Every structure is written in C-alpha cells, then in structure tokens.
Amino acid sequence: MSARKLVARWSAWGPYLRSALRIVAAFMFLLAGTTILFAFPSGMPPDGGTAPPMSQIWIGGVLETLGGALLLVGLFTRPVAFVLAGEMAVAYFQFHFPKSFWPVMNGGVDAALYCFVWLYFSAAGGGPWSLDARRGERAAPRDASGASGPSRSGTGS
C-alpha cells in the first residue's frame, strides 16, 4: 500500500477519532466535577471532602459535572465546550498561573489542556458519535456562500 493510500485511509478515521477524544475527555472532566460535588470517586485534596456549596470551586464542579455529561453524549457540544473552555481559562489564570509561568510547575497542565480541547470542540463539533449528529447538526458551520471554515486566500474574504 502506498503512503498516499495509507494517509487517505487513516484520514477517514478523523471524525470518529474526534468523537472518541470528546467521549474520553468528557468522561474524565465529568469525574473531576463529581469529585468536587460528591467526593466521588474520591474526595478533594487534602481532606477528601467536597467543595463548600456556592463557592467558586463548587460552581466549577457544577459546570464540570453538567458540561461533562452533555459533552459525553455530544449534546449542545459547541456552546457547552465554549463555556467550559472559558471556565478552564479562568481556572488556569486565577489559580495556577500566579504560582509559576510554566504549567508543569504550577499544577495547571490539566486546566490548560482542557481549555484548548474544549475550544477545539467549540469549533469542530462533537463528531459523528454524538447526539448533535443525530439531531442533524452539520460538522462545521457554513457561511452564506456555503464555504466552511476560515478563508484560505489570506485576505479574509
């Protein structure tokens, strides 16, 4: 098999791998939320408890639990992912960035990665294995001319 055919065959898996990434990332994100709200599957450090109700961390747990569940099934993927990307940006810059510039040193690797993963899904959608796809949402928004995505001409038109 030629390299070109191999690349074409592998590229055909792109939409399904996007769905798989959404499902796995959303499941892990959902667990982060249930840890904050319900101490499940484990409690929050250092004492293993939950966040105080209506605290900023508790509100984040609500967003992570509800948003993670919606993203897990791929329902309202774009708007939910956009909100969660914003939540993770706030979490990173408010709680992690002041400790150090480097995410690996400030404990913000997860927040930074989730921020950009959710930002990607806010543009790309949930993929074929999603309730959005079942509802008939297109893979990428199109403008009035039928074009999809940013202009490649470099002029922005």
Order of alpha helices (4+ residues) and beta strands (2+ residues): alpha-alpha-alpha-alpha-alpha-alpha-alpha
